Amino acid sequence: MRLLEFQAKKIFSKNGIAVPKSMLITSPEDIQNILLPSVLKAQIPVGGRGKAGAIRKVETPSEAESVVVELLGSTVKGFPV
């Protein structure tokens, strides 16, 4: 079974294992609720996301929106984001 990072974090948290604070972004509007700077990570069931450009550090709201718009609906390593 392959879990996405956010799914694994939920399981860890429910079982008392500390995980970094995070939130799932499903639309560009969701970025209004993030703290900056942040790291945005595409949720796909494969390694190498960083090398594929699917993990990005963002510093500003406009940069975050640009990355979210670019990643959501794209395909990374053959998997839809």
N, C-alpha and C positions, 0 to 999 in steps of 0.2 A: 504494500500500500504506500502511495506517495502522498504526503501532506504538503500543503502550501505553508509558508512560514507563518502566516497569521493563524492558521488552523492549529499548528503545533504550539504556538504561544498560548492559545486558549486552553489547550489540554494541560500544558505545564502549569498555567496559572490556577486552574481548577484543582490541581493536585498539590498546591502549595509551593511550587517552584517559582522563584522570582524571575520575572521577565521585564525587559525594558518597556517603558510606556510606548504605546503605538496606537495607530488607528488605521482602518481600512478606508482608502480613498476609492470611491466608485464613480465619482463625477468631478468635474472641475470646481463645482460649487463647494465641495468638501474641503478644499484647501483653506477656506476662510477660518477653519477651526484648528489648523496646525500651528505649532510653535516653530519659529525660525531661529537659527538655521535648522534644517531637517535633512534627513536622507529619505528619498523616495525610492521604493523598491517594487519592481513589477512582480506580481505573484504568479509565477509559473512553476510547474513541477520538474525543474531541471537545474543543474548546477551551471556555473559560468555566467550568471546574470550580469555580474560586474563587467566582465570582458566583453559582453554583448551590448553594453551600454544601457542595461536595464536597472542599474542602481546608480542614482545620481544625488549628489549633495546640492541643495538649493539654499540660497541666502535671502532672497527677496520674494514677496508675494507674486510679482510678475514672472520671475524665474520659475517658481513652483507651478504656476498656472501653465506656463509654456511646456514644462516637462510632463505634467499630467495630461495635457491635451495631446502631446506627441505619443506618450506611452499607451494611454487607454485606447483600445480598439486596434492597436498594432499587433504584429506577430513577432515574437522573439524566440529564436531557436526552434521555429516550427510550432510554437504554442501561442494561442491568442491571449492577449493581456486584457 
